[in-house]
Amino acid sequence: MNHTLDASAVLRYLDNEAGADEVKRLFLDAYNQRTELFISAVNWSEVIYTCWKRAGGPAKAKIQQLGALPLTLVTVDERLASLAASYRLTFKLHLADAFALATAAQLQCVLITADYDFKQPGLPGPVHFLPRK
């Protein structure tokens, strides 16, 4: 099965925090073509913003590291934006979280996250939670 990564999953990997080994295994599986990994452009923006904020501005080395990851960037179109809006309203999610969920649902992937705001009944599709810190 394929996977959609939330920004929190990528950041856990980059920061070598709880769950980093799980995300690393997914990256290795993707390199070896055993799975496909996706990330919404909105969540990708969150990752880049966080890296830049920590570095005090554009951090080329970190962005180069990100560019080497086997992730397919999912662009936002009208369909995905509408689905995200629906999930935001229905599940009271932050906008970026709604895009992560919408991307996973649209692509029929498992959502990988460290964000326990997704721990609620009725979400579409499977969600895998990385361990708490």
Residue frames as a rotation matrix with the C-alpha (Angstrom) as fourth column:
MET 1
0.579 0.815 0.000 0.00
0.815 -0.579 0.000 0.00
0.000 0.000 -1.000 0.00
ASN 2
-0.215 -0.614 0.759 1.13
0.572 -0.709 -0.412 3.55
0.792 0.345 0.504 -0.71
HIS 3
0.034 0.094 -0.995 1.50
0.973 -0.230 0.012 6.30
-0.228 -0.969 -0.099 1.87
THR 4
0.396 0.061 0.916 0.90
0.302 -0.951 -0.067 10.02
0.867 0.303 -0.395 2.25
LEU 5
-0.340 -0.594 -0.729 3.16
0.913 -0.024 -0.406 11.80
0.224 -0.804 0.551 4.71
ASP 6
0.876 0.483 -0.004 2.00
0.448 -0.810 0.378 14.69
0.179 -0.333 -0.926 6.83
ALA 7
0.426 -0.737 0.525 4.57
-0.339 -0.668 -0.663 17.43
0.839 0.104 -0.534 7.51
SER 8
0.559 -0.182 0.809 4.95
-0.822 0.007 0.569 16.10
-0.109 -0.983 -0.145 11.05
ALA 9
0.895 -0.225 0.384 6.22
0.211 0.974 0.079 12.75
-0.392 0.010 0.920 9.73
VAL 10
0.578 -0.712 0.398 8.89
0.465 -0.113 -0.878 14.36
0.671 0.693 0.266 7.55
LEU 11
0.345 -0.435 0.832 9.95
-0.623 -0.769 -0.144 16.65
0.702 -0.469 -0.536 10.40
ARG 12
0.811 -0.072 0.581 10.21
-0.450 0.558 0.697 13.69
-0.375 -0.827 0.419 12.79
TYR 13
0.790 -0.540 0.291 12.56
0.614 0.687 -0.389 12.07
0.010 0.486 0.874 10.28
LEU 14
0.400 -0.650 0.646 14.66
0.189 -0.632 -0.752 15.21
0.897 0.423 -0.130 9.80
ASP 15
0.280 -0.223 0.934 14.89
-0.809 -0.579 0.104 15.81
0.517 -0.784 -0.342 13.55
ASN 16
-0.491 -0.441 -0.751 15.56
-0.113 0.887 -0.447 12.15
0.864 -0.135 -0.486 14.35
GLU 17
-0.502 0.441 0.744 12.66
-0.864 -0.217 -0.454 12.13
-0.039 -0.871 0.490 16.81
ALA 18
-0.460 0.404 0.791 10.25
-0.184 0.828 -0.530 9.39
-0.869 -0.389 -0.307 17.83
GLY 19
0.589 0.719 0.368 9.13
0.137 0.361 -0.923 7.50
-0.796 0.594 0.114 14.73
ALA 20
0.263 -0.559 -0.787 12.10
-0.847 -0.524 0.089 8.60
-0.462 0.643 -0.611 12.59
ASP 21
-0.723 -0.564 0.399 13.08
-0.352 0.798 0.490 4.95
-0.595 0.213 -0.775 12.04
GLU 22
-0.021 0.807 0.590 9.60
0.506 0.517 -0.690 4.13
-0.862 0.284 -0.420 10.70
VAL 23
0.786 0.291 -0.545 9.73
-0.230 -0.680 -0.696 7.04
-0.574 0.672 -0.468 8.27
LYS 24
-0.168 -0.928 -0.331 13.26
-0.851 -0.034 0.525 6.06
-0.498 0.370 -0.784 7.23
ARG 25
-0.598 0.016 0.801 12.00
0.169 0.980 0.107 2.54
-0.783 0.200 -0.589 6.44
LEU 26
0.526 0.838 0.143 9.27
0.400 -0.096 -0.911 4.05
-0.750 0.537 -0.386 4.28
PHE 27
0.531 -0.418 -0.737 11.87
-0.711 -0.693 -0.119 6.12
-0.461 0.588 -0.665 2.42
LEU 28
-0.588 -0.778 0.222 13.99
-0.561 0.590 0.581 3.00
-0.582 0.218 -0.783 1.86
ASP 29
-0.212 0.611 0.763 10.93
0.488 0.742 -0.459 1.11
-0.846 0.275 -0.456 0.62
ALA 30
0.780 0.506 -0.370 10.19
-0.005 -0.586 -0.811 3.96
-0.626 0.634 -0.454 -1.78
TYR 31
0.039 -0.855 -0.518 13.79
-0.877 -0.278 0.392 4.01
-0.479 0.439 -0.760 -3.04
ASN 32
-0.847 -0.382 0.369 13.47
-0.241 0.895 0.374 0.27
-0.473 0.229 -0.851 -3.65
GLN 33
-0.637 0.647 -0.419 10.08
-0.674 -0.202 0.711 0.77
0.375 0.735 0.565 -5.36
ARG 34
-0.812 0.389 -0.435 8.13
0.505 0.842 -0.189 -1.25
0.293 -0.373 -0.880 -2.78
THR 35
0.137 0.858 -0.495 5.84
0.877 -0.337 -0.342 1.71
-0.460 -0.388 -0.798 -2.05
GLU 36
-0.241 -0.152 0.958 5.08
0.596 -0.803 0.023 5.19
0.766 0.577 0.284 -3.30
LEU 37
-0.284 0.072 -0.956 5.21
0.870 -0.400 -0.289 8.16
-0.403 -0.914 0.051 -0.95
PHE 38
-0.016 0.396 0.918 3.19
0.672 -0.676 0.303 11.32
0.741 0.622 -0.255 -1.47
ILE 39
-0.466 -0.006 -0.885 2.99
0.738 -0.554 -0.385 14.70
-0.488 -0.833 0.262 0.22
SER 40
0.622 0.735 0.272 0.60
0.781 -0.552 -0.294 17.55
-0.066 0.395 -0.916 -0.44
ALA 41
-0.104 -0.626 0.773 2.17
0.588 -0.665 -0.460 20.78
0.802 0.407 0.437 -1.71
VAL 42
0.564 0.377 0.735 0.61
-0.332 -0.712 0.619 22.46
0.756 -0.593 -0.276 1.33
ASN 43
0.976 -0.216 0.008 2.34
0.095 0.460 0.883 20.06
-0.194 -0.861 0.470 3.73
TRP 44
0.275 -0.910 0.311 5.59
0.931 0.171 -0.322 20.36
0.240 0.378 0.894 1.76
SER 45
0.149 -0.134 0.980 5.36
0.087 -0.985 -0.148 24.10
0.985 0.107 -0.135 2.28
GLU 46
0.916 0.218 0.336 5.02
-0.315 -0.125 0.941 23.49
0.247 -0.968 -0.046 6.03
VAL 47
0.703 -0.709 -0.054 8.20
0.676 0.642 0.362 21.41
-0.222 -0.291 0.931 6.04
ILE 48
-0.012 -0.729 0.684 10.18
0.789 -0.427 -0.442 24.02
0.615 0.535 0.580 4.10
TYR 49
0.444 0.263 0.857 8.84
-0.201 -0.903 0.381 26.85
0.873 -0.341 -0.348 6.29
THR 50
0.998 -0.043 0.045 9.83
-0.032 0.262 0.965 24.99
-0.053 -0.964 0.260 9.47
CYS 51
0.387 -0.915 0.116 13.35
0.919 0.392 0.028 24.31
-0.071 0.095 0.993 8.15
TRP 52
-0.070 -0.388 0.919 13.80
0.509 -0.806 -0.301 27.94
0.858 0.447 0.254 7.11
LYS 53
0.716 0.411 0.565 12.41
-0.245 -0.609 0.754 29.26
0.654 -0.678 -0.336 10.39
ARG 54
0.903 -0.404 -0.147 14.84
0.346 0.479 0.807 27.15
-0.255 -0.780 0.572 12.38
ALA 55
0.067 -0.938 0.339 17.76
0.997 0.079 0.021 28.27
-0.046 0.337 0.941 10.20
GLY 56
-0.042 -0.030 -0.999 16.78
0.345 -0.939 0.014 31.93
-0.938 -0.344 0.050 10.30
GLY 57
0.110 0.124 -0.986 16.14
-0.805 -0.571 -0.161 32.05
-0.583 0.812 0.037 6.54
PRO 58
0.818 0.223 -0.530 16.43
-0.537 0.626 -0.566 29.88
0.205 0.748 0.632 3.45
ALA 59
0.159 -0.731 0.664 18.56
-0.627 0.445 0.639 26.89
-0.762 -0.518 -0.388 4.40
LYS 60
0.239 -0.068 -0.969 19.98
-0.953 0.173 -0.248 25.49
0.184 0.983 -0.023 1.17
ALA 61
-0.783 -0.608 -0.135 21.61
-0.570 0.787 -0.238 22.43
0.251 -0.109 -0.962 2.73
LYS 62
-0.627 0.618 0.475 18.38
-0.146 0.505 -0.851 21.30
-0.765 -0.603 -0.226 4.40
ILE 63
0.367 0.791 -0.490 16.35
-0.660 -0.149 -0.736 21.96
-0.655 0.594 0.467 1.25
GLN 64
-0.161 -0.498 -0.852 18.83
-0.915 0.398 -0.059 19.90
0.369 0.771 -0.520 -0.78
GLN 65
-0.950 -0.133 0.281 18.38
-0.258 0.841 -0.475 17.08
-0.173 -0.524 -0.834 1.74
LEU 66
-0.151 0.979 0.140 14.61
-0.272 0.095 -0.958 17.37
-0.950 -0.182 0.252 1.32
GLY 67
0.282 0.247 -0.927 14.91
-0.926 -0.181 -0.330 17.32
-0.250 0.952 0.177 -2.46
ALA 68
-0.636 -0.612 -0.469 16.65
-0.700 0.714 0.018 13.96
0.324 0.340 -0.883 -2.30
LEU 69
-0.600 0.466 0.650 13.72
-0.337 0.589 -0.734 12.30
-0.725 -0.660 -0.196 -0.51
PRO 70
-0.969 0.232 0.081 11.60
0.191 0.507 0.841 9.92
0.154 0.830 -0.536 -2.61
LEU 71
-0.368 0.870 -0.330 8.40
0.382 -0.182 -0.906 11.92
-0.848 -0.459 -0.265 -2.27
THR 72
-0.565 0.322 0.760 5.91
0.744 -0.199 0.638 12.76
0.356 0.926 -0.127 -4.98
LEU 73
-0.883 0.232 -0.409 4.55
0.021 -0.850 -0.527 16.25
-0.470 -0.473 0.745 -4.51
VAL 74
-0.302 0.874 0.380 0.79
0.953 0.283 0.105 16.41
-0.016 0.394 -0.919 -5.00
THR 75
-0.971 -0.047 0.234 -0.30
0.086 -0.983 0.161 19.77
0.223 0.177 0.959 -6.35
VAL 76
-0.529 0.814 -0.240 -3.53
0.284 -0.098 -0.954 21.38
-0.800 -0.573 -0.179 -5.28
ASP 77
-0.886 0.395 0.244 -6.34
0.158 -0.237 0.958 21.47
0.437 0.887 0.148 -7.79
GLU 78
-0.400 0.805 0.439 -10.00
-0.765 -0.557 0.324 22.39
0.505 -0.207 0.838 -7.36
ARG 79
0.411 0.577 -0.706 -11.01
-0.153 0.807 0.571 18.85
0.899 -0.127 0.420 -6.45
LEU 80
-0.202 -0.586 -0.785 -8.35
0.733 0.441 -0.518 18.44
0.650 -0.680 0.341 -3.76
ALA 81
-0.920 -0.134 0.369 -9.02
-0.077 -0.859 -0.506 21.93
0.385 -0.494 0.780 -2.37
SER 82
-0.056 0.982 0.178 -12.74
-0.740 -0.160 0.653 21.21
0.670 -0.096 0.736 -2.10
LEU 83
0.416 0.148 -0.897 -12.11
0.280 0.918 0.282 17.88
0.865 -0.368 0.340 -0.39
ALA 84
-0.609 -0.708 -0.357 -9.72
0.611 -0.133 -0.780 19.54
0.505 -0.693 0.514 2.07
ALA 85
-0.715 0.419 0.559 -12.30
-0.519 -0.855 -0.024 22.24
0.468 -0.307 0.829 2.81
SER 86
0.339 0.884 -0.323 -14.89
-0.441 0.452 0.775 19.56
0.831 -0.121 0.543 3.47
TYR 87
0.194 -0.351 -0.916 -12.58
0.657 0.740 -0.144 17.69
0.729 -0.574 0.374 5.86
ARG 88
-0.837 -0.502 0.217 -11.60
0.216 -0.668 -0.712 20.91
0.502 -0.550 0.668 7.60
LEU 89
-0.353 0.806 0.475 -15.24
-0.765 -0.541 0.348 21.71
0.538 -0.241 0.808 8.25
THR 90
0.510 0.636 -0.580 -16.34
-0.275 0.759 0.591 18.17
0.815 -0.142 0.561 9.15
PHE 91
0.465 -0.411 -0.784 -13.42
0.700 0.713 0.042 17.19
0.542 -0.568 0.619 11.36
LYS 92
1.000 -0.026 0.015 -12.38
-0.030 -0.835 0.549 20.65
-0.002 -0.549 -0.836 12.64
LEU 93
0.393 -0.912 0.119 -8.83
0.881 0.411 0.236 20.24
-0.264 0.012 0.964 11.33
HIS 94
0.046 -0.516 -0.855 -6.21
-0.125 -0.852 0.508 22.88
-0.991 0.083 -0.104 10.67
LEU 95
0.667 0.294 -0.684 -5.98
-0.649 -0.220 -0.728 23.70
-0.365 0.930 0.045 6.97
ALA 96
-0.224 -0.840 -0.494 -2.69
-0.953 0.296 -0.071 21.88
0.206 0.455 -0.867 6.36
ASP 97
-0.730 0.017 0.683 -3.98
-0.317 0.877 -0.361 18.80
-0.605 -0.480 -0.635 8.21
ALA 98
0.361 0.929 0.076 -7.10
-0.246 0.173 -0.954 18.84
-0.899 0.326 0.291 6.05
PHE 99
0.470 -0.268 -0.841 -4.88
-0.881 -0.093 -0.464 18.80
0.046 0.959 -0.280 2.96
ALA 100
-0.683 -0.718 0.133 -2.86
-0.728 0.684 -0.049 15.85
-0.056 -0.130 -0.990 4.29
LEU 101
-0.421 0.617 0.665 -6.06
-0.079 0.705 -0.704 13.90
-0.903 -0.350 -0.248 4.91
ALA 102
0.597 0.685 -0.418 -7.58
-0.442 -0.154 -0.884 14.88
-0.670 0.712 0.211 1.56
THR 103
0.005 -0.696 -0.718 -4.42
-0.992 0.087 -0.090 13.85
0.125 0.713 -0.690 -0.29
ALA 104
-0.850 -0.320 0.418 -4.35
-0.420 0.891 -0.173 10.46
-0.317 -0.323 -0.892 1.43
ALA 105
-0.073 0.913 0.400 -8.07
-0.036 0.399 -0.916 9.91
-0.997 -0.081 0.004 0.79
GLN 106
0.564 0.300 -0.769 -7.88
-0.703 -0.314 -0.638 10.97
-0.433 0.901 0.033 -2.86
LEU 107
-0.112 -0.730 -0.675 -4.92
-0.913 0.344 -0.220 8.67
0.392 0.591 -0.705 -3.53
GLN 108
0.832 0.514 -0.208 -6.26
-0.361 0.787 0.501 5.87
0.421 -0.342 0.840 -1.29
CYS 109
-0.146 -0.964 -0.221 -3.12
-0.021 0.227 -0.974 5.87
0.989 -0.138 -0.053 0.83
VAL 110
0.411 0.084 -0.908 -2.31
0.887 0.195 0.419 5.37
0.213 -0.977 0.005 4.48
LEU 111
0.632 -0.197 0.750 -1.75
-0.183 -0.978 -0.103 8.75
0.753 -0.072 -0.654 6.14
ILE 112
0.102 -0.698 -0.709 1.47
0.887 0.387 -0.253 8.77
0.451 -0.602 0.658 8.19
THR 113
0.297 0.100 0.950 1.48
-0.115 -0.984 0.139 11.41
0.948 -0.151 -0.280 10.91
ALA 114
-0.659 -0.440 -0.610 2.67
0.607 0.169 -0.777 12.39
0.445 -0.882 0.156 14.37
ASP 115
-0.807 0.435 0.400 -0.33
-0.488 -0.872 -0.035 14.69
0.334 -0.224 0.916 14.77
TYR 116
-0.882 0.442 -0.165 -2.85
0.465 0.756 -0.460 13.23
-0.079 -0.482 -0.872 17.17
ASP 117
-0.512 0.747 -0.423 -5.54
-0.588 -0.664 -0.461 15.70
-0.626 0.013 0.780 16.01
PHE 118
-0.419 0.311 -0.853 -6.28
-0.764 0.387 0.516 12.93
0.490 0.868 0.075 13.49
LYS 119
-0.955 0.062 -0.289 -7.26
0.199 0.859 -0.472 10.61
0.219 -0.508 -0.833 16.35
GLN 120
-0.505 0.863 -0.006 -11.02
-0.624 -0.370 -0.688 10.89
-0.596 -0.344 0.726 15.91
PRO 121
-0.320 0.443 0.838 -13.77
0.398 0.865 -0.305 8.65
-0.860 0.236 -0.453 14.61
GLY 122
0.611 0.784 0.109 -15.05
0.342 -0.138 -0.929 8.79
-0.714 0.605 -0.353 11.07
LEU 123
0.011 -0.661 -0.750 -11.91
-0.650 -0.575 0.497 9.84
-0.760 0.483 -0.436 9.22
PRO 124
0.906 0.291 -0.306 -11.73
-0.418 0.506 -0.755 8.45
-0.065 0.812 0.580 5.69
GLY 125
0.537 -0.713 -0.451 -9.04
-0.151 0.445 -0.883 5.85
0.830 0.543 0.131 5.16
PRO 126
0.651 -0.352 -0.673 -6.37
0.727 0.545 0.417 4.47
0.220 -0.761 0.611 7.44
VAL 127
0.634 -0.508 0.583 -4.15
-0.509 -0.842 -0.180 6.69
0.582 -0.182 -0.792 9.58
HIS 128
0.447 -0.589 -0.673 -0.87
0.727 0.678 -0.110 5.45
0.521 -0.440 0.731 11.05
PHE 129
0.929 -0.078 0.361 0.41
-0.259 -0.834 0.487 7.41
0.263 -0.546 -0.795 14.05
LEU 130
-0.052 -0.984 -0.168 4.09
0.087 0.163 -0.983 7.75
0.995 -0.065 0.078 14.80
PRO 131
0.085 0.085 -0.993 4.88
0.940 0.323 0.109 7.35
0.330 -0.943 -0.053 18.50
ARG 132
0.955 0.231 0.185 4.53
0.137 -0.900 0.414 10.30
0.262 -0.370 -0.891 20.78
LYS 133
0.241 -0.921 0.306 7.75
-0.372 -0.379 -0.848 12.09
0.897 0.090 -0.433 21.68
